[in-house]
Amino acid sequence: MTAAELTRPPRLRPGARIAVVAPSGPVVEERLQAGLDVLRGWDLDPVATPQVADLNRELRYLAGEDEQRARDFQRAWCDPAVDAVMCARGGYGAQRMVDLLDWNALRAAGPKVLIGYSDATALHEAFAVRLGLATLYGPMASALAFIKNAATQESLRTTLFEPEAAMTLGLPGARALIPGRARGVTVGGCLCLLAADLATPHARPSAAGGLLLLEDIGEEDYRLDRMLTQLLRAGRLDGVTGVALGSWLECGPYEERVRPVLYDRLAPLGVPVVENLGFGHCDTALTMPLGVPAVLDADGGTITLERPALA
């Protein structure tokens, strides 16, 4: 499967119900409530699923058992009263529950908005492959950037309610790592999850024709090198038309350690690359649609969507 334009779910209206789920790690209750308050302030009806507060007693990095997380996610998605599903947080665990979902049931529920980043990359890939559905690589309900950063909030709010007003994406610090312009369908997410997803049933084998979005957190330079090399050796990046790089929080000094690795591994692709675009694990985290045709302008530091993120 190459990068093809995907079905865009409907935009949200005032009063829409948004289910907040925890497919990955356990949630800090105070942060979750603060995030729900932000959503209520947008005239949405946020509902946290019962499993959100759970903790796996043996594997304490998981929000409850795999079956619980999958069941809650599926119930939320298949609930006809729910218009969007938002991840409460990342961490780790989405890969463990994604194979437990009933994809026929999810497909029958119709297109809805899926929001999340980081560990939710596994869900974004699965929704693209199994449902052909465009999704939003955006902030999570209990993330500090969503709770505290007005620009992060506004990027998601605009995308959800007024997607025509969120067509050009980028921050002032964005710049060309490799100059040029490119067109393609947005794909990608968190680097370590894309590498971990290789050869699994829900991962696309190729990103050909895609504008590749990459970001990560807490990975040393040699680990970034290893994951990028893994994707390259597997042919996952063959035919990519351009690359947009987000944040690399806690990956070491960017100019000295991270940037050289990114250039070394990505320059041989021979495509434009923009860095510091402003998505992922950063304070001001733009909401990036996946599965939408767009134009990357590395010199201008932007990605411009050719269609609104939501229909």
N, C-alpha and C positions, 0 to 999 in steps of 0.2 A: 504493500500500500504506500503510495507516494502522497505528498502533501496536496490535498484537494480541498476546495472550498466546502465548508460544512454547513449544515442546516442551522440557522440562527434562531434561538428561542425568542419568544416575545419579550418586549421590554416590560418593566413593572409599572404599575399604576398606584396612586395613593390607596392605602388600605390593603395592599397585597400582603399575603402571608409568606414569610421566609422562615424555613426550618433551619435551625442551627444544630449541626451534627458533629460528632467527634470520631472520625474514622481512624484517628492516629493516636496521639498521646493524650494524657490526662489534662484536664482544664483547671486553671485557678479560678475559683468561683467568683471572686471579686472582679477579676478582669472580664469574665464572661458577662456579668451583670452590667458592667460599664459599657461593653460592646452592644448589648441588647438595648441599652438606653440610647445609644447613638442611632440605632436602627429605628427605634420608636420616634425619635426626633425627626425622622424623615417621613413620618406618617405611614410606616410599615407596621406589620403585625408579626414581630419575631416570636418564634416558639422554639425553645430548646427541647430536644428530644430527651426521653427519660434516661438514656444511657450516658448522656454528656458528663454527668458527675461521677461516673463509675471509675474504679481503679482495679486493674488486674493485680491480684494479691501476689502472684508469683513473679510476673514480669511487670514491674511497676512503671515501666516506660509506656505501657499501653493503657488506653482508656477502656478497661473492661475486656471481656473475652472477644475473640475474633468474631464468633457467631453473633454476639450481642451487637457489636459495632455494625456488622453487615445488616442485621435485621433492622436496626434503627434507621440506618441510611436508606434501606429499601422502602421501609414503611413511609418515611418522610417523602421520598421521591414519588411514590405511587399514590400518595394522598391527593385526591383531586382538589382539595382546598389549598394545597401548597403551590406557590408560583415559583419559588426559588429555594435552593438548598445551599447553605453557606457553611464551610468548615469552621469549627470553633478554634482549632489550632493545628499546627503541624507536628513535628517531632518524628515519630516513626510508627508505622502500623498499617497504613493504607494498603500496602502490598499484601499483607497477610489476610485482608478481608475482601479484596477485590474479586478473587476467584469464587467467593461464596455468594455473590450477587446473582439474582435471576435476571439475566439480560433481556429475556422475552418480556418479563413483567415491566422492567424499566422502559423498554421500548414502547409498550402498550400505553404507558402513562403519558406519553407525548413529550414534546420538547419543553424543557424548563431551564432555568438559569442555574449553573453550577459555579460556585465561587470558592477559590482557595489557591494557595501557593505552596511552595516547598514540598512536603510529603504528598500533597494532593496531586503532584505531577503524575503519579500512578493512576489516579482517577481521570485526569484530563486525557491521558493517552488511551485509556480504556473506553472512555466516552466517544473519542474520535473514531477508534477502530470498530467498536461494537455498535454504536448508535449513530455514527456520522453526525455528531452534534458539536457545534461550536460552544466553547466554555470560556470562563473568565479567570485568568491568572491574576487574582487580586487578593486583597487583604482578608484576614480571618478575624472572626468576631472578638476573640480574646487577645489578639496581638496588640502590643503596646503602640505600634505605629498607627493602627486603626483607632485605638482609643484616644490617643493624644495628638495626632498630627492632622491638622485641618486639611492640608493639601491631599493627603492620602484619602481622607474621608470624601472630599469633594470629587476626586477622580472616580471613585466607585459610585458615588451618588449620581453624578452626571451620566456615567455609562449605563446605569440601571434605568434612569428615568428619561434622559435626554441624550441618547447615544449620538445623535447628529452633532452635538456640541463637544464630543470627545473623539474627533476624527484624527487629529494630529497629536502624537504622543512624544514627549521628550522633556527633559529638564535643562536648565541653562548650562550645567556642567558637562553635558554630553559632547563628545568629540569623535573624530574619525581615528580609529586605529589603523584602518586601511580604507582610503578614500573611494568614493564612487556611489552610484545609485543602483538599486536592484528592486525587482518586483517579485512577489511570491505570496504564498499563503502562510500565515503565522503558525509556527509550531514550536514545541520545546517546553522549557520549564527549568527545574532544578537539575543541575548537571549530574549529581550523584545518583538521583533517582532515574534519570534517563539511562545512565550506564547500568544501573542495577536492573532495569527493566528489559535489557536486551534479551531477545530470544524467548520472551515470555508470551503467553497467548494473547495478551491485550496490548502489546507494543507494536507499533508500525515498524516494519523492517527497514524502511528508507524514509528520509526526509527530503527526497528529491523534489524540487520545485518549491521548497519552503524557505521562508525567512525564519531562521533559527534563533530563538530566544534562549539565552543561557544565563544562569546566575547560581550562586551557592553561598554557603556559610560554613565557617569553621574547618575549612580544608586547607592543608599545607600545600605548598607549590608542587611538590612531587606527586601528591595525590591528585591534584587538578590535572597534572600532566598525564598520569596513569589513566584517569577516566576519559579525558579527551582522546588519548591514544587508543583506548578500548573502542570508543565510538568510531574512530577513523578506521581501525583495523577491521571492524565488523561491517564497514560500508554504510554505516548509519548516516554519515554526512555526505555521501556521494550525491551530487546534484543540488546541493543547497545553493540558493541564489544569493544569500546575504546572511549576516549574523548580527544580532543585537545583544549586547552584553549589559546585564544589570549590575546588581551589587555583589561584592565579594567580601562581606563583613567577616572579620576575624580569620581571614585567609592569609594574613601577613601583610607587610607594607606593600601597598598596591604597585607603586612605581618600581620598586626594587625586586619584588618576588612574584607578584601575580601577573602583571602586564607582560613581562618577558615570556612567560609560559603561554599565555593566550596568543601572543603574536607568533611564537614559534610553531604552535600547533595549528593555528587557524590561517595564517598567511598562505600556506601552500594550497589552500582551497581556491585561491585566486578570485575571491569575491569581496565586496565591500563589508567592512566590519565597523560598527559604531560601539563605543564604550561609554560607561557611566550613563546609560539611558534613563535609569531611575525606576527600576522595578525589582521585586524580590525582597530580600532581607535588609531593608533600609528604612530610615525614618519617613521620607517622602517616597512612598511606593505607588507608582502608577498602576492602574488596572489595565492589564494587557489582554486583549481578546486573542483566543487561539482558534484557528480555523477560518480566519477572515482574510481575504486578499488585501495586500497593502504594498506600499512603496517605501523602501528604506533609503534615506538620504544621509549617508555617513558624514558628509561634510557639514550638512546642516544640523546634524544631531537629532534627527526625528524619524519616526515611522508614521506614515499617513495612511489611514485605512481607506480602502476604496468603497466600502460599505459600512454603515453603522454596525457596531458590535451586536446589537439586538434588533430584531425586526419590529 
